[in-house]
Amino acid sequence: MTSAKSITRSAPSSVQATTIASSLLTVQTPGRGFTDLTAEAAKFVAEAGARDGALTLFVRHTSASLTIQENADPSVLVDLTTALSRLAPENAGWTHDAEGPDDMPAHVKTMLTQTSLHVPVLSGKLALGTWQAIYLIEHRARPHRREVVLQFLGSNQ
């Protein structure tokens, strides 16, 4: 059990949401794997004049997804790809294979991950941890053109 003395919290802060800024990010993936979107998300926040609020990212596809993961050791992304392949292998006897053997496994992997993310924006910066990055995960073997909606809601004051 954790004692109350080991938990701290800053005082609440409050802003009036006066801004909604949106943009469509188009990403050409090289095929299965992770594409780091952190710099593009930060650039959008800066261009939107965002101060305090929230950034939402939403991928408009059913065979690609979004995640926040470690950005320091590339082997983490390799192991995550391996884990997803084990959870939804191509040779599992899927009935939906209209676009090839990676079709249904890609849908399952998307269901197991996320199609949207919510990242706080504090003082004009993404409130990510030191080793965190925002990734688009391509679950299909061949390259695809993916769309990610970026939307900031908050204050630009």
C-alpha positions in Angstrom: 0.0 0.0 0.0 1.2 3.5 -0.9 1.3 6.1 1.9 -0.3 9.5 1.2 3.1 11.1 1.9 4.5 9.6 -1.3 1.9 11.3 -3.6 2.1 14.9 -4.7 0.0 16.9 -7.0 0.3 20.5 -8.3 -2.4 23.0 -7.8 -5.2 22.9 -10.5 -4.9 25.4 -13.3 -7.7 26.7 -15.5 -7.9 28.3 -18.9 -10.9 29.1 -21.0 -11.0 27.1 -24.3 -11.1 29.7 -27.0 -9.4 27.9 -29.9 -10.1 24.9 -32.0 -7.5 24.3 -34.7 -7.5 21.3 -37.0 -5.2 19.9 -39.7 -5.0 16.8 -41.8 -1.6 15.0 -41.7 -0.9 12.7 -44.6 1.7 10.0 -44.0 3.1 7.7 -46.6 4.1 4.6 -44.7 6.9 2.2 -45.9 4.8 -0.8 -44.9 4.5 -2.6 -41.6 6.1 -0.7 -38.7 6.1 2.5 -36.7 6.3 6.1 -38.0 7.2 8.8 -35.5 4.7 11.7 -35.7 6.0 13.6 -32.6 7.7 16.4 -34.6 4.7 16.9 -36.9 2.4 17.1 -33.9 4.7 19.6 -32.1 4.9 21.6 -35.3 1.1 21.7 -35.6 0.8 22.8 -31.9 3.3 25.6 -32.6 1.6 26.8 -35.8 -1.8 26.7 -34.1 -0.5 29.1 -31.5 -1.6 26.6 -28.8 -0.9 27.5 -25.2 -2.8 25.2 -22.9 -5.3 22.5 -23.8 -5.3 19.2 -25.6 -4.2 17.7 -28.8 -6.3 14.9 -30.3 -4.9 12.7 -33.0 -7.2 10.4 -34.9 -6.2 8.0 -37.7 -8.9 7.5 -40.4 -8.2 3.9 -41.1 -9.1 0.4 -39.8 -5.7 -1.2 -40.5 -3.4 1.3 -39.0 -3.4 2.8 -35.5 -1.7 5.2 -33.1 0.3 4.8 -29.9 2.5 6.6 -27.5 5.7 4.5 -26.8 9.3 4.7 -26.0 11.5 6.7 -28.4 15.0 5.9 -26.9 15.6 2.2 -27.8 14.5 1.1 -31.3 14.4 -2.5 -30.2 11.2 -1.7 -28.2 9.4 -1.0 -31.5 10.8 -4.3 -33.0 9.5 -6.2 -30.0 6.1 -4.5 -30.1 5.8 -5.5 -33.8 6.7 -9.0 -32.9 4.1 -9.1 -30.1 1.3 -7.8 -32.4 2.2 -10.4 -35.0 2.0 -13.1 -32.4 -1.4 -11.9 -31.2 -2.8 -11.7 -34.7 -0.8 -14.0 -37.0 -1.4 -14.0 -40.8 -1.8 -17.8 -40.8 -4.7 -18.1 -38.3 -7.3 -19.1 -40.8 -9.1 -15.8 -41.1 -12.2 -15.6 -43.3 -11.7 -12.0 -44.2 -8.8 -11.8 -46.6 -10.1 -9.7 -49.4 -6.9 -7.7 -49.6 -4.4 -10.5 -48.8 -3.3 -12.5 -45.8 -2.4 -9.4 -43.7 -5.9 -7.9 -44.1 -7.7 -9.3 -41.1 -4.7 -9.4 -38.8 -4.3 -5.7 -39.5 -7.9 -5.1 -38.3 -7.3 -7.1 -35.2 -4.1 -5.2 -34.4 -6.0 -1.9 -34.8 -8.6 -3.1 -32.4 -6.0 -4.0 -29.9 -4.3 -0.6 -30.1 -5.9 2.8 -30.6 -7.3 4.9 -33.4 -7.1 8.1 -31.4 -4.8 9.7 -28.8 -5.2 12.6 -26.4 -2.1 14.5 -25.4 -2.2 17.5 -23.0 -0.6 20.7 -24.2 1.0 22.8 -21.4 2.6 26.2 -22.1 2.7 25.5 -25.8 4.4 22.1 -25.6 3.2 18.5 -25.8 3.2 17.2 -22.3 4.9 13.9 -23.2 7.3 12.2 -20.9 11.1 12.2 -21.5 11.1 8.9 -23.5 7.7 9.1 -25.1 6.9 9.6 -28.8 3.7 9.5 -30.8 3.7 6.8 -33.5 1.5 5.8 -36.4 1.5 2.0 -36.6 1.1 0.5 -40.1 -0.2 -3.0 -39.8 -0.2 -3.8 -43.5 2.9 -5.3 -45.2 2.8 -2.9 -48.2 3.1 0.9 -48.1 0.0 2.9 -47.6 -1.1 6.6 -47.6 -2.6 7.2 -44.2 -4.5 10.3 -42.9 -4.3 11.5 -39.3 -6.6 14.3 -38.1 -4.9 16.7 -35.7 -7.1 18.9 -33.5 -6.1 21.3 -30.7 -8.8 22.4 -28.3 -7.8 25.0 -25.7 -6.3 28.4 -25.2 -3.9 30.4 -27.4 -3.5 33.1 -24.7 
